[in-house]
Amino acid sequence: MGLFNLRTVCGILLVVILLSGCSNSQPLLAVPEQVSYDDELKIAQLSQQLSQKGLDTGTRMQLIFERGIAYDSLGFKAFAQSDFSYLLSLNPEFPDIYNFLGTYALRDGDFDTALMSFNTTLELDPTYTYAYLNRAITLYRTGHYQAAERDALRFYQYDVNEPIRILWLYLIEKENDNKAAKIELQKRYDLINDKTSYSGNIIAFYLGKISESKLMQNLQQGVENNRQLAERLCEAYFYLGKYYQSKGDNERAKMLFKYALANNIYNYVEHQQALYEMKLLEEKEE
């Protein structure tokens, strides 16, 4: 994601990743995810295998797909897009590829291409759950809130215990009816089997059940490694950004979106959408 040159500034951002204004909370820090030796080795090995002569088409496609996913997770979107586009020339009925390409178009604000890609994904595989979320976000970005709500509701219904699905549905529903959306958010929160998860705590914060500092404190519970913390921070900061954005506090929202980006969790929808939110906020400032 060179648009914000994250790798250059991640060290600076690491020092200041805290929620200003939350004097009672401790700074939450995660080392921004970096390209490791193992990551580089995996890509090198896949590329070396692909250079071998006599590979059958099925094996070649599998290796290219694995390399594309590796590129995607590391933020090398141009390389991933190149691999995925080549795969479509070999097999034009590959739902995963259309979904990946759709997310790249969505990130760049090319909504027509994104919508076409997600439509194709679902035509090829109507059970491809994340394509419903991605299409919902595309429709949300273009102001088609009722259609977006239908897709987000379907995505939610695949797993009613996953708080992130509830949050996206709420963000979309409130564009149609803020009061009704808040009531539905409470109802869906009440149905969650485990409300103690960090993502469940994000909903609790939205509902005013816990403070922001308590949310960030709870987020650290059960963290086993830096990657897990970085993933949680990416999600939490994005949804906090959306919360303050809805309150008209764009400066705070912008700060939080930067924090979400700083974790370098490139393959998370929250990272991709934080990037787009930053773009929108910067356009407003011009």
N, C-alpha and C positions, 0 to 999 in steps of 0.2 A: 504493500500500500504506500507507494512512494509519494502520494499526493501530499501527505503531511510529514514525509521524511522521518517516520517514527523511529527508525533504527538510530538516527543521528541524535534525536532529542530524548530517547528513552531514559538515558542516565539522568538527565535533568528532571524529567517527570517523576522518576522513581523517588527522588528526594522530596518532592512536594505532593505526593499522592496522599492526601488527607482531605477530609471534608471540612473546609473552612466554615466557621460559624458553629461547629459542633465541639465546643470547648471541653465537654465531658468525655469525648471519645478519644481513644488512642489512634494514632495514625495507622492505617492499614497499608502495608507494603507487600508487594510481590516483585520478585525479580522478573522483568519482562522476558517472555519466552524468546529464546534465541535459536538460530540454526545451529544444531549441535554437530559434532563429528559423525555421530550415528546417522543423523538425517542426511548429511552429505554422502556418507558411505552407501546408504540405501539407494539414493538416486543414482550414484555412480554404478552400483551393481546392476540396477535395473537397465540402465543405459548400455552397460557392457553386454548384458544378456540380449538386448535388442539388436546389438550389432552382429550377433552370430548369424551365420548363414543357415538356411534350411529350416527356419522356424515356421511352423504351420500357422495359419491365420488366427486360429483360436488362441494359441499361446501368445502370439504377438499382441493381440488385442488385450489379453489379460495383463500383460506386462506394461503396456502403454497406459491402461486404466489405473494400475497401481501407481505408476509414476505420476500420472495426473493428479491423483488424490494426494500424493506426497507433496507435490508442488503446491496444491491448493492449501494444505494445512500449514505450509510455511509462508504463505502470502505471495508466492510467485505466480500470480494469476495469469500473466501473459503466457508463461510456459504451460501452465495447466490448460488454458484455453486452446493452445496450439495442439496439445495432445488430444484433448476431447474432440476438437473439430475434426482431427484426422480420423478418430475412431468412427465418427458419423459417416465418413466417406467409405468406411469398411462395412458398417452396419447402421443404417438410418433408423432402426427401430430399437434404440437403446435409451430407455426412459431416464436412467441415472444421468446420462450425458446432457440431455435437454434440461434437466433440473439444474445441473451445475452451470451450464451456459446461461440459463435464465437468471441465476443469482448474480452473475457478473453483469448482465444487462441491467438488473434491478439496482445494483450498487452504483452503476454509472448514470442512472436516471433514464435509461432507454426503455421506457415502460412498454412500448408496443412490442419490442423484441422479447422482453421478459414475459409478457402475457402470452405471447405465441409459444414460447418455450415451455411454460408451465402447462398450457393447454395441451400441448403435444405430449408432455410427460403423463398427464392424466388420461389422455386418450389411449396411450400405450399400456398404462397401468393405473386403473382407477383407485387402487388401494395404496398408492404412493403418498403416504400421509403428509410428508413435509412439503410436497408440491402444493397442497391445499394452503398451508401456512404461507408459503412464498407467493402464491397467487393472491392470497388475502392481503398481504402487505403491498403488493403491486397495485391492487384495486384501492387500497387505503391511501396510497400515495397519490393516486389520480382522482381522489374524491368520490369514488364509487363505493360509498360506505355500506349500503345495503348488500351489494354483491360480496363485498369484502367480509361482512358479518356472516354470511352464509358459509363461506369457505372456512373462516376462523372457527365457527361453531362445529363444523364437521371435523376439523383438526382437533378441537377440544374433546369431542365425543370419542375419539380413538383412545384417549387416556384422561379420564376426568380427575385423576389424582395428581396430575403433573401441573404444578403452579404456573410454569411458564406459559402453558397453553391458556390458562385462565387469564393471565395478564395481557396477552395479545388480544384475546377476545374482548377484554374490557377496554383496552386502548382504542379498539375499533368501534365497539358499541357506544362508547361515550360520545362519539362524533354524531351519532344519530339521536341519542337521548341520554344526557349525562346523568340525570337523576335515576332513570331506570337502569342504566349500566351499573351504577353504584349498588343498587339493590341486588342485581344479579351477581355482582362480584362477591357480595356478602354471602349469598346463597351457595355459590360454588365453593367458596372458602369453607363454609360449614360442612360441606360434603367430603372434603379432603381427609383421607385416612390418617395421614401424618402431617400435622401442622407445624412440627418442630423443624422441618427442613429449612435450609437457608432461603430457598426460593419461596417457601410458604411464609417466611418472615417478611419477604418483600410485599406480599399481599397484605399481611398484618399491618405493615407500615402504611400502605395505601388506605387502609380502612381506619387508621388512627389508633390502632390497638397497641402499637409500640412506637417508641421514638426512633429517630434516625440513628442516634448513637447506639441504641440497643440493637437495632438491626445490624449495624456494622460489627458490634461486639459478638452477636450470635453467629454471624457469618464465619467467624474463625473457628467455631467449634467443630471438631472432627476432621479438620484439615490434615491430610496425611503427607502432602508434598507441595512444592511450589507451584507446579502445574495446576493442581486442584484449586489452590488459592487464587491464582491468576484467572482461572475460568470463572470462579465465583465473583471476583471483583469486576470482571468484564460485564457479567450479567447485572450485578447489583448497581453498578455505576450507570449503566445504560438506563435502567428503569427508574433510578432516582433522577436522572436527567430528564426523562419524559415527565416525571411527576412535577418537577420544578418548572419545566417548560409550560405545562398546563396551567401553572399558577402565574404565568407571565414573567417569571424570573429567568430570562434568557441567558444572562451572564453566568448564573449558577449552573444552568443546564449545560451551557457550552463547556464549562470547566469539567463537569461530570462526564460529558461525552469524551472529552480528551482523556480522562482517566480510564474510561472503558477501552479506548484505543490503545493506551499505553501498555496494556498487558500482552498485546501481540497475539491474541487468540483469533487468528485470521479466519478460521472456518466457522466461527459462531455468528449466527444471524445478528446478535447484539453488536458485535464488532462492525459488521457490514452496515448496519443501520445507524450506528453512532457516526460512522464516516459520512453517511448521507445527511444526517442531522447537522453535522458540522458544516457541510457544504451549504445547506439551506440557511443556516445562521450567518455564515460569512457573506452570502449573497444579500441578506437583509442589511448588512452593515455597509455595503458598498454604496 
